[in-house]
Amino acid sequence: VQLQASEGGLVQAGGLLRLSCAASGLTLDDYAIGWFRQAPGKEREGVSCISSSGGTTHYTRSVKGRFTISRDNAKNMVLLQMNGLTSEDTAVYYCGAKRRGEHEYEYWGQGTLVTVSS
């Protein structure tokens, strides 16, 4: 089982970037998917999550209106569209998969670095 996050990158403030989380060895439509991030010197925080059906999404306050999470179960993939990036969004981003009905994330992708230059 593997979650593969796409490569992040260096983006100018105000720019946009899309991260993807692709799964192999499991069917993502059985799982809720969350995106998390950890900035230097800070604890990991939840950024956004989407239910297994895609019908429910949540965003942390700081990214509401700028980030959009979506899923393409046909491609076994979840996307995080990040617009209006600021330096505060600089972090290592992780995706995690949580089986429907469970509280703990069972699988994690490797971190991907997003750097926003001001």
N, C-alpha and C positions, 0 to 999 in steps of 0.2 A: 504494500500500500504506500502510495506516495502522493503528496501534494506538492506541486511545483508552481512556485510564484514566478511571475515574469520578472525580467530585469527592471530595476528602477532606473534611476539616472539623475542627472543634474538638470534642473529646470530653473528658469528665472522666475522671480516673484511675479505673481499674476498669471503665470503660465498654467498649463494643464498636463496631466499625465494619466495614463490608464494602466492599472495593474490587473493582471489576471491570475487566477489560481486554478490550475488544471489538476485533475485527479486521475490517478491510474491505480487500478486494483480495488477500487470501490466505486459504487454508484452514488454520485453526489446528491441525487434527488432523495436519498434517504437521510440526508444530513443538513442541518443548519450550518451555515458558513459564517465565520466571523473574521474580520480584519482587525488586527491589533498593531500597535506601533510602540517603539521604544526609542525615545530621544536620548541623546547623550546625557548621562547624569540623572535621568529620570526613570521612573518605574514604567513598566509596560502598561499601556492603556488600551481599552477597547475603542475602536474607531467606528465600526459599523458591523451590522450583522443582518443576515437574511434567513428567513425560515426555509425549511426544506421545500415548501411549495412555492416560495417566492412571494407569497401574499403578504408577508409581514417583514418590515425592515425597521431598523433602529440606527440612529446616528448619535454619536456624542455631540454635545452642544457646539463645540468649536468647529465642527465640519458641516453642520446642517446648512443646507442650501448651497453647499459647494461640492460635496461628494455625493456620488450616487452609486449604490450597490445594486447589482443585478445578477441574474443567473441564466445560463443557457444550459439547461439539463441535457439537451441533445448533444452538446459538445462536452458535457461533463466539466463545466467551467463556471467560475464566478468572476465577475468583473468589478473593479472599483474605479470609477471615473472620478478623477480629482481635478477640479477646476479652481481657479482663483487661488493658487497655492501661495503660501506665505512661508517665511523662514520658520515659523512655528510648526510647520508640517514636516520639517526635516527630521527624519527618523529612519530606523529600520522597521520595515513593515512585514508582518507575518499574517498568513491566513491559517485558519484552523477549522476543523470539521467536527461537529458535534452531532451524534446520532439523535434522531428525532426522539424527543421525550427525555433525553438525558441532560444532565446539568454540566457535565465536564466535557471539555474538548478532548477528543480522542486522538486526532491526528493533526500534525502541524507541518506547514511548509517551511522551507528554509527562509531566512530573512532576506529581504531585498532592500537596499539602501536607496532612499529618496532624499536628495539634497536640493534645497531651494535656496538660490542665491538672491540676496537682496540688492 
